[in-house]
C-alpha cells in the first residue's frame, strides 16, 4: 500500500505537471482544467491519501509486533509525501482563502 500510495502520488503529480504536453490542456482554460482535476487529479490524490493513512495506521497498530525497524520507517517514509501534500493543501486553503 505504501508503494501504491507513493506511485499514485508521483504519477498524478507528473501527469499534472505535463498535462499541456500530454493532454493539450492549457493552463488558463477553466473548463478543461476543471474536468481534468475533477476526473483524474482529485480521485488520484484522494486514493493516495487514503492508502497513506491506512499504511500509517497499520504500521502504528503493529509497531510492537513487527521487529524490522527499517521496514517500519520505510513504510512510513513512503506514506509521508501523500500526507504532507494534503497537509500543505489544507493549510494553504485555511491561510490563503480568508485573505
C-alpha positions as CSV (number, residue, x, y, z in Angstrom):
1,X,0.0,0.0,0.0
2,X,2.9,2.4,0.7
3,X,4.4,1.8,-2.7
4,X,1.0,2.2,-4.3
5,X,0.4,5.5,-2.5
6,X,3.8,6.9,-3.5
7,X,3.4,5.6,-7.0
8,X,-0.1,7.1,-7.5
9,X,1.1,10.4,-6.0
10,X,4.1,10.7,-8.3
11,X,2.1,9.6,-11.3
12,X,-0.7,12.1,-10.7
13,X,1.7,15.0,-10.0
14,X,3.8,14.0,-13.1
15,X,0.7,14.0,-15.3
16,X,-0.5,17.2,-13.8
17,X,2.9,18.8,-14.5
18,X,2.9,17.6,-18.1
19,X,-0.8,18.0,-18.8
20,X,-0.4,20.6,-21.6
21,X,2.3,18.5,-23.3
22,X,0.5,15.1,-22.9
23,X,-3.2,16.1,-23.0
24,X,-3.3,19.5,-24.6
25,X,-4.9,21.1,-21.6
26,X,-3.9,24.8,-21.4
27,X,-3.0,26.3,-18.0
28,X,-5.6,29.1,-18.1
29,X,-8.6,27.3,-19.8
30,X,-11.0,26.7,-16.9
31,X,-13.4,24.0,-18.4
32,X,-10.6,21.7,-19.3
33,X,-8.7,22.3,-16.1
34,X,-11.8,21.6,-14.0
35,X,-12.6,18.4,-15.9
36,X,-9.0,17.2,-15.5
37,X,-8.9,18.0,-11.8
38,X,-12.3,16.6,-11.1
39,X,-12.0,13.4,-13.2
40,X,-8.3,12.5,-12.7
41,X,-6.2,14.5,-10.3
42,X,-8.6,14.7,-7.3
43,X,-9.5,11.0,-7.3
44,X,-5.8,10.0,-7.6
45,X,-4.9,12.3,-4.7
46,X,-7.7,11.0,-2.5
47,X,-6.7,7.4,-3.2
48,X,-3.1,8.2,-2.4
49,X,-4.1,9.9,0.9
50,X,-6.4,7.0,2.0
51,X,-3.7,4.5,1.2
52,X,-1.1,6.6,3.2
53,X,-3.5,6.8,6.2
54,X,-4.0,3.0,6.0
55,X,-0.3,2.4,5.9
56,X,0.5,4.7,8.8
57,X,-2.4,3.3,10.9
58,X,-1.4,-0.2,10.2
59,X,2.2,0.5,11.0
60,X,1.4,2.1,14.3
61,X,-1.0,-0.7,15.2
62,X,1.6,-3.4,14.6
63,X,4.6,-1.4,15.8
64,X,5.5,-3.8,18.7
65,X,4.9,-7.0,16.8
66,X,6.9,-6.1,13.7
67,X,10.6,-6.5,14.5
68,X,12.2,-5.0,11.4
69,X,12.7,-1.3,12.2
70,X,13.9,-0.5,8.7
71,X,10.7,-1.8,7.2
72,X,8.5,0.3,9.6
73,X,10.3,3.5,8.8
74,X,10.4,2.7,5.1
75,X,6.6,2.3,5.0
76,X,6.0,5.5,7.0
77,X,8.6,7.3,4.8
78,X,6.8,6.2,1.6
79,X,3.5,7.4,3.0
80,X,4.6,10.8,4.2
81,X,4.6,12.6,0.8
82,X,0.9,12.0,0.4
83,X,0.1,13.1,3.9
84,X,2.4,16.1,3.5
85,X,0.8,17.1,0.3
86,X,-2.7,17.0,1.8
87,X,-1.5,18.9,4.9
88,X,0.1,21.5,2.7
89,X,-3.2,21.9,0.6
90,X,-5.4,22.2,3.7
91,X,-3.1,24.7,5.4
92,X,-2.9,26.7,2.2
93,X,-6.7,26.8,1.9
94,X,-7.0,27.9,5.5
95,X,-4.3,30.6,5.3
96,X,-4.8,32.0,1.8
97,X,-8.6,31.8,1.2
98,X,-9.7,34.1,4.1
99,X,-7.5,37.0,2.8
